Amino acid sequence: MAGTIMIVEDEPAVARGVQVARFADIAPDLILLDVRLPGIDGFEVCRRLRRETRAPVLFLTARADEVDKVVGLEIGADDYLVKPFSVRELVSRIKALLRRAYGELADTQTGRTLRRGDLVIDMERRRVTRGGERISLTTTEFDLLRHLAAKPGRVYTRSQLLELVRDYEALEADERTINVHISHIRDKIEPDPAQPRYIKTVRGVGYAFSED
């Protein structure tokens, strides 16, 4: 699908390399955000963006440090890509995020509304409410939640969940990022994240959505 992409990048060489995906617009469908920016870092930019938009955010970073990746995910990024990267890899990531955020959902749950207690998951509109109040989830968080909620009681390993939300050929796939996203989802949908009602941890295996 065609999409409007905003690039926040201070390296001209990198910006030129990805400008094929760049379109000027005040309401981007996806944001490419470099971690290292002059004056204000990408993490703070992401925090401010999340107050205004739920568009997918793909971090570009020259650092492979695990801390950077976790921080980016914790503040609302959907994915990250470590420099140097190929244009093919970048385009693949962009297409996957756009497809997941705005395209048709290729599964049997498309168009359905799932209700689990006071939690309502609208698959078609990609909306989540609890007790009638809207919950704002990132693209990745929503996809993880819908996969889990669609099959209550089924235990998914972290590897399986990673495959479900990453429909591109990733150069690196860290299952620990799933833990970060699940923690985020719990913070948003659980009455008490320390004692989750909806998303259960199956020790030594992975996660499952409650059947209750």
Backbone bond lengths (Angstrom), bond angles and torsions (degrees), N, CA, C in turn:
res aa  C-N    CA-C-N  psi(-1)  N-CA   C-N-CA  omega(-1)  CA-C   N-CA-C  phi
1 M - - - 1.457 - - 1.526 108.86 -
2 A 1.341 116.70 153.57 1.458 121.11 176.59 1.514 108.28 -80.40
3 G 1.312 116.25 146.74 1.448 118.82 -179.10 1.509 110.89 -150.93
4 T 1.325 115.87 154.91 1.454 121.75 176.61 1.521 108.15 -95.19
5 I 1.321 116.18 122.96 1.459 121.11 -174.52 1.515 110.63 -119.98
6 M 1.331 116.57 130.33 1.450 121.52 175.78 1.528 108.46 -100.05
7 I 1.344 116.29 131.24 1.460 121.31 179.61 1.521 109.35 -110.23
8 V 1.327 116.08 123.90 1.463 121.68 175.87 1.525 105.43 -114.46
9 E 1.322 116.15 95.93 1.457 122.97 -170.50 1.520 109.75 -147.94
10 D 1.348 117.23 128.81 1.463 119.57 -175.96 1.528 113.43 -98.22
11 E 1.345 117.36 -1.05 1.456 119.99 177.72 1.523 109.17 -99.22
12 P 1.332 118.53 110.69 1.463 121.95 -177.87 1.521 113.55 -54.30
13 A 1.330 116.34 -39.26 1.464 119.78 -178.02 1.519 111.22 -62.80
14 V 1.329 116.20 -41.32 1.460 120.09 179.01 1.518 110.38 -69.66
15 A 1.335 116.04 -42.66 1.468 120.17 -179.69 1.518 111.05 -59.93
16 R 1.340 116.71 -41.83 1.462 119.95 179.13 1.524 110.41 -65.38
17 G 1.317 116.40 -35.71 1.451 120.09 -177.61 1.509 113.84 -67.53
18 V 1.358 117.39 -24.88 1.453 119.99 -177.85 1.517 112.55 -113.91
19 Q 1.321 117.69 8.26 1.457 119.46 -173.85 1.534 112.74 -67.60
20 V 1.323 118.01 -12.33 1.458 120.38 175.44 1.525 110.30 -59.40
21 A 1.350 117.56 -24.52 1.462 120.87 -178.44 1.516 112.72 -100.19
22 R 1.314 116.45 8.68 1.459 118.96 -173.03 1.518 112.64 -99.03
23 F 1.334 115.59 132.82 1.454 121.35 176.67 1.525 107.85 -138.37
24 A 1.327 115.82 137.28 1.470 119.85 -178.06 1.524 109.62 -77.56
25 D 1.321 115.82 122.78 1.459 120.53 179.07 1.517 108.70 -165.58
26 I 1.298 117.14 149.83 1.466 119.56 -178.97 1.525 111.52 -87.39
27 A 1.320 117.63 -9.42 1.460 120.25 179.74 1.529 109.15 -128.20
28 P 1.324 118.15 77.60 1.467 121.34 -176.34 1.520 112.69 -67.91
29 D 1.336 115.46 150.86 1.462 121.73 176.46 1.521 110.82 -85.50
30 L 1.330 116.19 -20.53 1.460 121.87 179.45 1.518 108.61 -154.29
31 I 1.329 116.04 149.16 1.464 120.67 -177.85 1.516 110.36 -124.26
32 L 1.338 116.29 124.22 1.458 122.11 171.68 1.511 106.60 -95.54
33 L 1.311 116.61 119.81 1.458 120.27 -171.32 1.521 111.63 -128.06
34 D 1.331 116.26 118.60 1.456 121.13 177.83 1.528 109.18 -78.23
35 V 1.331 116.08 138.72 1.461 119.90 179.32 1.519 111.16 -68.87
36 R 1.337 116.40 -42.84 1.459 120.85 -177.23 1.522 110.97 -90.90
37 L 1.318 115.18 107.02 1.458 121.20 178.49 1.529 108.80 -129.45
38 P 1.316 117.82 148.89 1.467 120.00 179.57 1.530 111.29 -72.52
39 G 1.322 115.85 135.03 1.459 120.01 176.58 1.515 113.79 87.44
40 I 1.320 117.10 -52.47 1.458 122.46 -178.80 1.523 107.70 -137.79
41 D 1.330 117.62 132.36 1.466 118.11 -176.56 1.521 111.40 -81.91
42 G 1.323 114.73 167.32 1.451 120.71 -177.02 1.513 113.93 -62.67
43 F 1.330 117.31 -29.02 1.452 120.17 179.11 1.529 111.15 -62.88
44 E 1.329 115.69 -44.40 1.462 119.10 179.64 1.527 110.67 -68.39
45 V 1.324 117.07 -37.28 1.467 120.38 176.76 1.521 109.49 -60.43
46 C 1.333 116.32 -43.26 1.464 120.63 179.80 1.525 110.96 -62.24
47 R 1.306 116.86 -42.93 1.469 120.15 178.63 1.531 111.06 -57.71
48 R 1.329 115.39 -43.22 1.468 119.19 -179.22 1.520 111.52 -70.49
49 L 1.338 116.26 -37.54 1.464 120.17 178.85 1.522 111.00 -63.10
50 R 1.329 116.08 -37.82 1.463 120.04 -177.39 1.529 112.76 -66.73
51 R 1.325 116.88 -14.46 1.459 119.81 175.15 1.526 111.17 -78.99
52 E 1.344 115.51 -18.26 1.458 120.39 -174.05 1.525 113.96 -113.86
53 T 1.331 118.11 -27.45 1.464 119.91 -173.02 1.513 111.85 -146.92
54 R 1.344 115.52 152.78 1.461 121.26 174.28 1.524 109.65 -108.82
55 A 1.325 117.73 14.53 1.466 121.10 178.08 1.525 109.41 -59.07
56 P 1.325 118.32 144.40 1.466 120.99 179.57 1.524 111.31 -57.11
57 V 1.324 115.71 139.99 1.468 122.25 177.33 1.523 108.89 -118.01
58 L 1.330 115.64 124.74 1.463 121.94 177.03 1.516 107.92 -112.47
59 F 1.338 116.21 113.60 1.453 120.87 179.58 1.523 111.25 -78.42
60 L 1.331 115.74 138.28 1.459 122.30 171.64 1.517 106.81 -111.35
61 T 1.313 117.08 124.04 1.463 119.68 -176.93 1.516 111.49 -139.74
62 A 1.313 115.78 142.95 1.458 121.44 177.44 1.516 110.64 -88.21
63 R 1.317 115.23 -6.60 1.456 119.89 -177.47 1.526 110.87 -106.12
64 A 1.329 115.34 131.06 1.465 120.24 179.97 1.524 111.35 -93.89
65 D 1.333 116.24 10.45 1.457 121.43 -178.24 1.532 110.01 -61.52
66 E 1.332 116.11 129.82 1.455 121.53 -179.62 1.520 111.98 -58.20
67 V 1.327 117.34 -33.46 1.463 121.29 -179.27 1.520 110.29 -61.01
68 D 1.330 116.95 -43.35 1.460 120.78 179.86 1.521 111.26 -60.46
69 K 1.330 116.28 -42.68 1.460 120.16 -178.75 1.519 110.90 -63.90
70 V 1.315 115.80 -45.51 1.458 120.41 -178.65 1.521 111.30 -64.74
71 V 1.325 116.86 -43.38 1.464 120.84 178.66 1.524 110.27 -59.43
72 G 1.330 116.51 -44.89 1.455 120.36 179.68 1.515 112.78 -59.69
73 L 1.326 116.93 -44.13 1.460 121.11 179.12 1.522 111.11 -68.10
74 E 1.310 116.32 -37.40 1.457 119.87 -177.77 1.523 113.36 -66.47
75 I 1.322 117.06 -28.47 1.466 118.86 -178.97 1.518 112.69 -94.95
76 G 1.354 116.68 5.18 1.465 118.72 171.66 1.505 117.85 117.82
77 A 1.342 118.54 4.65 1.461 119.47 177.18 1.529 109.30 -71.97
78 D 1.330 116.69 152.27 1.458 121.06 179.85 1.521 112.62 -94.63
79 D 1.332 116.16 -27.42 1.458 119.52 -178.26 1.524 108.44 -162.20
80 Y 1.321 116.92 170.89 1.457 121.33 178.00 1.515 109.44 -142.80
81 L 1.319 115.95 154.22 1.460 121.97 179.92 1.530 107.31 -138.05
82 V 1.332 116.55 125.20 1.453 121.42 -176.85 1.525 110.96 -90.50
83 K 1.331 115.96 130.92 1.460 121.29 176.66 1.527 109.55 -75.95
84 P 1.328 118.23 147.48 1.469 126.60 -2.99 1.526 110.87 -80.12
85 F 1.318 115.94 148.84 1.457 121.00 179.04 1.523 108.65 -134.70
86 S 1.311 115.88 159.86 1.463 120.29 178.93 1.526 109.44 -87.63
87 V 1.313 116.45 154.04 1.467 120.89 177.24 1.525 109.60 -61.46
88 R 1.325 116.00 -36.43 1.465 120.04 179.44 1.523 111.09 -60.65
89 E 1.344 115.76 -44.14 1.461 120.07 178.84 1.521 110.87 -64.01
90 L 1.334 116.93 -42.55 1.462 121.01 179.76 1.521 111.13 -62.31
91 V 1.320 116.66 -48.15 1.464 120.91 -179.68 1.526 110.66 -60.73
92 S 1.341 116.39 -39.31 1.453 120.45 179.17 1.520 111.12 -62.23
93 R 1.333 116.25 -43.40 1.464 120.19 178.66 1.531 111.08 -63.88
94 I 1.336 115.98 -43.84 1.467 120.97 -179.11 1.519 110.77 -61.43
95 K 1.333 116.27 -47.62 1.464 120.04 -179.00 1.522 111.07 -60.70
96 A 1.326 116.23 -40.62 1.460 119.95 -179.03 1.525 111.22 -64.40
97 L 1.333 116.95 -45.13 1.460 120.32 -179.69 1.527 112.00 -65.91
98 L 1.328 117.02 -40.49 1.466 120.31 178.33 1.521 110.95 -65.97
99 R 1.336 115.89 -41.24 1.460 119.93 -179.63 1.522 110.82 -63.67
100 R 1.324 115.71 -43.25 1.458 119.44 -179.37 1.525 111.99 -69.15
101 A 1.315 116.63 -35.81 1.467 120.12 -176.14 1.520 112.83 -78.79
102 Y 1.337 117.17 -34.85 1.470 119.56 -171.16 1.524 115.04 -129.22
103 G 1.334 116.61 -16.63 1.462 119.02 -176.57 1.511 112.93 -82.19
104 E 1.327 115.36 -179.45 1.454 121.16 177.88 1.519 109.67 -71.00
105 L 1.317 117.23 141.94 1.457 122.12 177.65 1.521 108.56 -87.62
106 A 1.319 115.92 115.15 1.467 120.49 -174.72 1.531 111.29 -86.40
107 D 1.325 116.64 65.43 1.456 119.50 172.86 1.520 109.13 -151.26
108 T 1.315 116.23 173.65 1.464 120.38 -173.73 1.517 113.17 -73.06
109 Q 1.331 117.75 -8.08 1.459 119.74 -178.27 1.523 113.04 -91.02
110 T 1.334 117.75 -2.81 1.460 121.08 -177.86 1.526 111.30 -56.55
111 G 1.333 115.54 132.11 1.454 119.63 176.48 1.513 113.90 86.35
112 R 1.336 118.83 -5.40 1.444 121.24 -177.46 1.518 111.86 -95.61
113 T 1.317 114.01 158.57 1.451 120.49 173.92 1.523 107.55 -114.74
114 L 1.319 117.04 120.43 1.453 121.81 179.70 1.517 109.35 -97.61
115 R 1.337 115.25 134.03 1.462 120.12 179.24 1.520 109.07 -123.02
116 R 1.316 114.63 124.92 1.458 120.87 177.66 1.528 106.96 -130.31
117 G 1.326 115.74 95.51 1.456 119.56 -174.26 1.520 109.27 65.86
118 D 1.335 116.90 -127.89 1.462 119.43 179.20 1.522 112.32 -91.63
119 L 1.346 115.95 7.38 1.462 121.05 178.06 1.520 109.52 -94.44
120 V 1.342 116.14 125.14 1.461 121.33 -179.33 1.522 108.93 -120.92
121 I 1.349 115.86 126.19 1.462 121.79 -179.46 1.522 108.31 -117.19
122 D 1.322 116.11 109.43 1.465 122.86 178.96 1.523 107.93 -89.83
123 M 1.337 116.45 104.73 1.460 121.19 -175.17 1.528 112.65 -66.21
124 E 1.325 116.39 -40.85 1.454 120.37 -176.15 1.523 111.93 -70.86
125 R 1.313 116.98 -44.91 1.462 120.96 -178.49 1.529 112.68 -88.45
126 R 1.331 115.90 -5.93 1.457 121.95 -179.23 1.527 110.57 54.19
127 R 1.333 114.04 51.68 1.453 120.59 -179.98 1.519 109.87 -124.09
128 V 1.307 115.68 144.68 1.460 121.40 178.87 1.520 108.73 -129.55
129 T 1.324 115.67 132.88 1.465 120.44 176.40 1.532 108.45 -132.40
130 R 1.306 115.39 153.30 1.464 121.25 173.52 1.513 107.85 -136.30
131 G 1.310 115.43 121.13 1.457 119.68 -176.23 1.515 112.20 62.45
132 G 1.332 116.31 28.13 1.457 121.49 179.23 1.513 114.91 86.09
133 E 1.328 117.49 -5.71 1.461 121.04 -179.49 1.525 110.76 -98.49
134 R 1.326 115.93 134.42 1.456 122.46 -178.25 1.530 111.40 -68.45
135 I 1.330 116.44 135.01 1.458 122.86 176.72 1.515 108.51 -112.19
136 S 1.316 116.39 127.83 1.459 120.72 -177.83 1.522 109.96 -92.87
137 L 1.337 116.07 117.90 1.459 122.60 179.42 1.519 110.16 -119.35
138 T 1.315 116.58 148.96 1.463 119.85 173.22 1.524 108.19 -74.32
139 T 1.327 116.60 169.80 1.461 121.15 179.36 1.524 111.55 -56.52
140 T 1.310 116.80 -47.43 1.455 120.94 -178.29 1.524 111.37 -66.22
141 E 1.311 117.18 -41.47 1.457 120.75 179.00 1.520 110.97 -61.67
142 F 1.326 116.86 -43.22 1.458 119.76 179.93 1.518 110.84 -63.95
143 D 1.333 117.15 -44.53 1.462 120.16 -178.52 1.523 111.86 -62.45
144 L 1.317 117.13 -40.68 1.463 119.97 176.92 1.523 110.79 -63.23
145 L 1.321 116.38 -44.15 1.460 120.75 -178.88 1.523 111.28 -63.27
146 R 1.323 117.27 -44.68 1.474 119.19 -176.99 1.523 111.43 -66.82
147 H 1.331 117.78 -36.78 1.455 120.10 178.08 1.521 111.04 -65.21
148 L 1.320 116.83 -43.21 1.453 120.87 179.60 1.528 111.87 -68.12
149 A 1.330 116.24 -46.40 1.461 120.81 -175.82 1.522 112.81 -69.55
150 A 1.328 116.88 -26.95 1.465 120.66 -178.11 1.530 111.73 -66.54
151 K 1.325 116.54 -22.98 1.469 120.40 -178.32 1.531 110.08 -135.41
152 P 1.323 115.89 75.53 1.467 119.96 -178.84 1.527 111.61 -56.54
153 G 1.311 116.02 137.29 1.451 120.43 178.85 1.509 114.53 90.08
154 R 1.318 117.46 -22.37 1.462 119.54 179.16 1.527 109.14 -73.76
155 V 1.316 114.87 131.83 1.464 119.71 179.96 1.524 109.59 -93.47
156 Y 1.320 116.08 123.61 1.463 122.28 176.58 1.520 109.17 -105.64
157 T 1.318 116.27 133.17 1.454 118.86 173.16 1.524 107.76 -76.44
158 R 1.321 116.71 163.74 1.455 120.06 177.72 1.520 110.98 -62.25
159 S 1.311 115.95 -36.18 1.466 120.34 178.75 1.520 111.02 -63.42
160 Q 1.330 117.20 -41.72 1.466 121.01 179.60 1.520 110.81 -65.54
161 L 1.314 117.14 -42.31 1.464 120.52 179.51 1.518 110.70 -65.05
162 L 1.327 116.50 -38.26 1.455 120.41 178.66 1.521 110.32 -61.87
163 E 1.328 117.03 -41.61 1.461 121.09 178.97 1.525 111.71 -66.34
164 L 1.324 117.04 -35.19 1.461 121.27 -178.98 1.523 112.65 -67.20
165 V 1.330 117.14 -33.53 1.462 119.47 -176.81 1.523 112.87 -101.95
166 R 1.321 117.40 -3.49 1.463 120.69 177.29 1.520 109.00 -120.03
167 D 1.317 116.70 89.16 1.451 119.98 -177.32 1.517 111.83 -95.84
168 Y 1.300 117.19 37.24 1.451 122.97 174.02 1.519 107.41 -133.39
169 E 1.332 117.17 171.14 1.451 121.29 178.71 1.524 108.81 -85.09
170 A 1.297 116.26 96.67 1.459 120.73 -177.86 1.525 110.76 -79.80
171 L 1.317 115.96 137.55 1.452 120.03 176.71 1.523 110.07 -71.68
172 E 1.312 115.72 -29.94 1.453 120.23 177.09 1.514 108.10 -140.81
173 A 1.304 116.01 137.88 1.457 120.70 -178.37 1.519 108.17 -133.46
174 D 1.299 116.61 105.14 1.453 122.31 -176.45 1.520 109.44 -102.30
175 E 1.317 116.45 112.39 1.448 120.86 -177.91 1.525 112.47 -63.70
176 R 1.335 117.07 -21.53 1.462 119.73 -179.26 1.525 112.20 -65.82
177 T 1.328 117.42 -21.68 1.461 119.29 177.54 1.531 111.22 -65.10
178 I 1.341 116.15 -27.32 1.462 120.04 177.40 1.526 109.93 -62.00
179 N 1.328 116.89 -40.35 1.464 120.50 178.87 1.524 111.22 -58.43
180 V 1.336 115.64 -40.44 1.462 120.16 -179.69 1.520 110.37 -64.93
181 H 1.327 116.74 -45.88 1.467 120.31 -178.95 1.529 111.15 -64.86
182 I 1.334 117.07 -42.16 1.463 120.38 179.32 1.525 110.04 -62.27
183 S 1.323 116.55 -40.66 1.471 120.50 177.66 1.517 110.58 -60.81
184 H 1.337 116.93 -41.27 1.463 121.67 177.97 1.525 111.29 -62.52
185 I 1.328 115.65 -45.49 1.468 120.21 -178.90 1.522 109.96 -61.23
186 R 1.315 116.32 -44.66 1.465 120.01 179.49 1.520 111.62 -61.05
187 D 1.320 116.23 -40.86 1.459 119.56 178.92 1.526 111.53 -59.51
188 K 1.321 115.75 -28.98 1.467 120.34 -174.72 1.532 113.57 -93.52
189 I 1.345 117.67 -35.43 1.470 118.65 -173.35 1.522 114.37 -106.41
190 E 1.313 117.64 -19.30 1.464 120.13 -175.67 1.531 111.51 -87.41
191 P 1.324 117.81 135.27 1.461 120.59 173.86 1.528 110.81 -58.96
192 D 1.337 115.84 -38.19 1.464 121.75 177.02 1.525 107.83 -136.48
193 P 1.340 117.62 96.79 1.470 121.10 -177.54 1.524 113.52 -56.36
194 A 1.329 117.71 -27.45 1.463 120.73 -179.68 1.526 111.59 -71.19
195 Q 1.341 116.21 -23.28 1.457 121.97 176.78 1.526 108.22 -131.09
196 P 1.321 116.42 75.21 1.474 121.30 -172.84 1.523 114.40 -60.10
197 R 1.316 114.83 134.63 1.454 122.02 178.19 1.533 111.46 -92.55
198 Y 1.325 115.97 -34.39 1.457 120.13 -173.71 1.537 113.82 -97.23
199 I 1.307 116.89 -56.54 1.466 120.00 -177.61 1.522 109.80 -98.42
200 K 1.330 115.13 113.03 1.455 121.38 -177.05 1.532 110.99 -98.10
201 T 1.320 115.36 144.04 1.458 120.75 174.06 1.520 108.75 -91.35
202 V 1.317 116.67 126.89 1.464 121.87 175.28 1.520 105.65 -101.07
203 R 1.292 116.34 101.78 1.460 121.98 -171.52 1.522 112.59 -53.40
204 G 1.313 114.44 129.01 1.453 120.64 178.07 1.517 114.30 80.53
205 V 1.340 116.66 -2.67 1.479 119.57 -177.76 1.527 111.08 -124.10
206 G 1.330 116.48 -65.84 1.466 118.85 -176.86 1.518 111.47 173.01
207 Y 1.348 115.89 -128.20 1.463 120.61 -175.10 1.525 111.12 -136.35
208 A 1.337 114.84 154.85 1.460 121.15 176.70 1.508 108.52 -146.77
209 F 1.338 115.53 150.51 1.463 120.14 175.68 1.520 108.62 -87.86
210 S 1.313 115.63 138.36 1.459 121.06 -175.48 1.526 112.56 -60.09
211 E 1.315 116.30 142.20 1.471 121.51 176.46 1.518 111.64 -88.48
212 D 1.306 117.14 -9.71 1.471 120.88 -177.84 1.519 111.24 -75.08
